[in-house]
């Protein structure tokens, strides 16, 4: 009998399963297509500073703490080989397309500084010395020395290899319950797997035995670009920017390719948006003109599980069931912290009360998590 069954093999499910194996649990992971959902589309920015937005005070400390734990996670997963998972502790450069964008960036920089995050203003000339491919007309920028990056696809490959035959490529169709507690899962083929506890990391996926958690699908289009044959890589570090008030980012990979993203829409359409693709390329071109000389090799759309306050849902739903979902656009960044908190819940170890309250899946309505805070 498996001690713990993890349903879902995105970055959160895989990292949680790996941590539980480290702690001595016998783990089974169930997912029909591991690492193929929102995780596959993710750019992999470990960016607690540049992901700061107004009005999310409970999210800021979670992002900072999780980013702080990343180097240790990578070292334990691939000792001495951080390049295998694309872990690059290089700074992120955020630039403004014009003076209006610069004013907005200055306001955001002030917020970052008020939260104790390191942010260093740089001139247009200094930014272009750091990244020569930047457009001559940019209006300066900010260097964020603590915002790094990882390759989520490579990270998931390493996690799946570490878990080995513990990963079952099948979908969980339902939960096995006894005396008010979850005691296992039933797969789509009817196979039953019983365990002491089940961890639900299925993102937007739900099960008939569960209350409907307050999740919504937030779609995003993301592109991958490759340099023309023989061309040098355009960038050496992550470049984010504001273009007419819109955010855009370019994340370089070791092979010279770029991840360009991302749109945000709630139209329930899983197909790439022509408008979104056009906007991403146009905004990127205004910051890095050389993107028009690259080759568009992938256009992808994925739904990210959002919550009413964009903070994950992590907590115990019954004596045998823990949920860890709703990470929205921060799943990669929050993986070290989210997986550790989830593993602590499985181990019934104490979790810092403020953190537990911020992540509580029942926080929107103390009696019923189905309403998302509605009366």
N, C-alpha and C positions, 0 to 999 in steps of 0.2 A: 504494500500500500504506500503510495506517495504521501509524504508528510504534507507537502504544500503543492497546490496546483495553481499555476499562473495562467490566467486566460488573457491572451493578447501578447504579441511579440513585436510591438514597436519599441522605441528606445526605452520607454518607462518599464514595460514588461520585461524586456531582456535584461536591463540593468538591475531591476529588482530581483529577478530570478538568479542572476549571477551573484548578487550580494548574499542571497539566502543560501546558495551553495557554499559560498565562503564561510558562512556561519554554521555549516554542518547539516543543513536541512537536505532531505531527499526531495528534489524538485522535479516537477513535470510542467512543461510549457506547452500550451495548446494554441495554435494559430494556423489557419489554412495557408497563409502566405506571409511568413515572417518579414518584418521590416519593409513592407510594401505600401503602407498607408502614408500618413502625413510625414512620418519619419523619412521616407525615401525622398520626398520633395524638399526637405529642410536644407537650408544653406549651412547651418552649423555655427552661427555666430554665438560666441560666449560673451555676451555684451550687456553686463548689468548697467553700465552707464548709458550707452546709446539706446537701450530699450526703455529707458525711463520716459514715462509720459505723465501728464498732469492727472491727479486725482486717483492714484493707485497706491496709497501709502502702505497697505498691507503686503503689496507685491515686492516693493523695493528691497527690503531686507532679505527676502527669500532668494532673489536673484543674486545679490551680493554674496550671501553665504554659500550658495551652490557653486558660483564661479570660483570661490576660494577653494572648494574641495576638488576641483577638476583635475589638477595636476596629480594629486594622490590617486584618484580613480584610474587615470591613464597609466600611471606607473605600476599599479597593482595588476591591471589587465594585460599590459604589454610591457613588462619590465625593460627599461632601457631602450625602448623602440617607439617613442611617441610618434615618429613619422608614419608608422603603420596605420595609425588612426587619424592622420592628418592634423595632429595637435600642434598648433603654432602659437606660442605666446607672444606674437608680435602685436604692436599697437593697432588700433583702428583709427582711421582718419575720416572725419566727418567734414564735408565741405558744403558751401552755399553757392547756388547758381547765380544769385544777384543780391543786391543790397537788402531787399525785402526779406529774402531767405536768410540773409546774415543776421538781420534783426531778430527773426524768430529763433535762429540758432543761438544767439546770445542769451535770449530768455531761457532756453532749455539748458544752456551751460550754467546759468545762475542757479537753476533748480538742482542740477547735478551737484554743484558745489555745496549747496545747502544741505544735501544728503551725505556729504563727506566723500563724494566720488571724485576721483582725480580727472580733471579736464583742463587742458592747456590750449589757450587760443594761439593760432598760428596765422601768419599773413598769407596772402595768395602766393607770394614768391616762395615762402618757406614750404607751403604745401606742395608746390610744383617741384621744389628741390627734392622732396621726399618721394613724389610720384610724378615722373616726367610726362606721363600720358594725360594728366589733368588738363582741362581746357584753359587757355590763357585768361579767359574772362571770368573765372570763378572769383567770388568775393570773400576769400579767406576761409578759415575753417577751425577745427578743434581736433587736437590729438587726445585720444583716450587710451592711455598706456595699459590699463587693466582690462580692456576688451579684446579678447583673443578669438580663436576659431578652432573648429574641429571638423572632420569630414564624417557626417553621420552615417553614410553608407559604409565606409571603412570601419567605423566604430561598431556597427551592427554585425558586420562580417566577423570581427574579432570576438564579439559576445556570443554569436551563434557557434563559432568554433569552440569557444571555451565551454559552452553548455553541451555540445556534442549531441548524443542520442537522447538527451532529456527533452529535446524539442520535438513535438508531435505535430505534423502538418495536417491538422484537422480543426474544424470549427466547433466551438462550444455551443450547443443548442439549448442547454438548460442546466439548472442546478439541482443537485441531490440534497434534499433537506430531511432532517430528522429532529423531532422535538424542538422545533423553532430555530435550529442551527443548520448552516450549510455544511455538508459533509462530503462534497465532491461535485463532479460535473458529468453531464451526459453529452457525448459528441453527436454530430449529425448522423453518423452511421449507427447510432445506438449504443456504442461502446461506453461503459461507465468507468470513470476513474475516481476512486475515493481517496480522501486525505483528511488530515486534521484541520486544514484551513485552505480556503480558496482566496486568491488575490485577483481582483477584477481590474484589468488594465486594457480594456477593449475600446478605449476612445469613445466614439459615438455609438458603438454597438451596445445594445441593451438585451436583456433576457426577460422572458415572460414572468418569471418569479420575482422580479425586482420592481420596486417603485421606479417611476420615471424620473431620473435625476435631471436637474435643470441644466441641460446641455443644448447647445445649438451648433449647427454646422456653419463654420466660417470658411468660405472657399478662398483659395489664393492661387494665382498663376505664377509660375516661376520658370525661368529659361536657363538653359545651359549653352554656353558659347565656347568655341574652340578657335585658337589663332589659325590664320591661314598657314599653309604648309611652309615651313622654314621661318616663319615670323617669331619674334621674341615674345614672351609673355607681356601683357600690357601692364599688369600690376604686381606688386610684391607684398601688399598687405590689403586687408579689407578696407574698401572705400565706401562710405555711406554718404548720402547727401540729401539736401532739400532742393527741390526744383518746383518753383511756383507753389510752395507750401506742401508739396507731396514728398514723401520719403521714398528713397530708392537705395539699393545697395548692390555692390559688386564684390563677390568673395572669390579670390583666386585659389586655385588648387595647385598641387605640386606639379601636375602635368601641363600647366599653362592654361588650362581651361578656366572659365569664369562662371559663377552662379549669379544670375541677375534676378532680383525680385524686389518685392512681391506685391501683388495686388491683394486687396481685401474686399470681399463682397459676400453678401448674404442673400443670394438669389436662387439658391437650391439648384444651380446648374453645374454639373460636374465636368462640363467641357471647357477647354480653354477659351477665353474671351478674346476676340480679335482686337477689341478696344484695349483690353488689358495688355496684350502683347505689344501693340503699337505704343502705348504709353510708356511701358517699361523701356523699350528700345529708344524712344525719343528722349526720355528723361536721362537715361544713361549716356546717350550721345552728347547731351548738353554738358555733362560733367567730364566724360572721357570720350572724345570724338572717335578714337580708334576702334570703338566697339563696332562701327559700321564696316570695318575690315575683317571682322571675325566671321565664323560660320555658326549659324544657329543649328545646333545638333539635337536639342530636346526642348519640348514645350510640355509642361506638366501642370495639372491642376489637382489639388487635394483639399479635402475638407478637414479643418482643424476643429477639435472639440472646445468650444468656448463656454464659459459660465457667465452669469450676470455681472460679476465683478472682474472677470478675466483671471481669477485666481483658481488654482486646481481644487479638486474635491478629493481629499485623502482622509480616510477614517474607517472605523469599524462599523459595519452595518448590522452584523449579528455575531454571535459567539464564534462562528466559523468563517466569516466573510469580511474581507477588507477590500475597500475600493480605492483606486489610485488613477484618476482620470481628469479630464477637463483642463489640460495643460495649455490649450490654445496655441499661441505662437512661441511658447517658451519651453516646450518639451525637452529640446536638446540642452538648453541652458540649465533647466531645473532637474535634469536626470540624476546627478549625484545626490542632491538633497532629497528629492522626491522618493528615490529608491531607498535611501537610508531611513527616512521616516516610515515608509511602508514596511520595510524589514523590521524596524523597531516595533511597529504595531503587531506584526506577526509574532515576534518574540515576546510580546507583552512587556516591553521595556518602557520606561517613562520617556515621554516626549515633552519638550519645552512647552508649557501651557499656552503661551502667546502664539507659537507656531501652530499648535494643534487647533486653536480657535480660528486662526486665519484660514486653515485648510478644511475645517469641519464641513462635511457634505450636507449637514443639516442647518447650516448657519443662516440660510435665507428664510427658513420657517422652522422653528425649533421642533415642531411636531410632525412635519411632513416635507420631505425634500422634493416633492413633485411640483411645487408651485413656483419655485424660483423667486420667492419673496412676495408673490401676489397675495392679496387678501383672500 
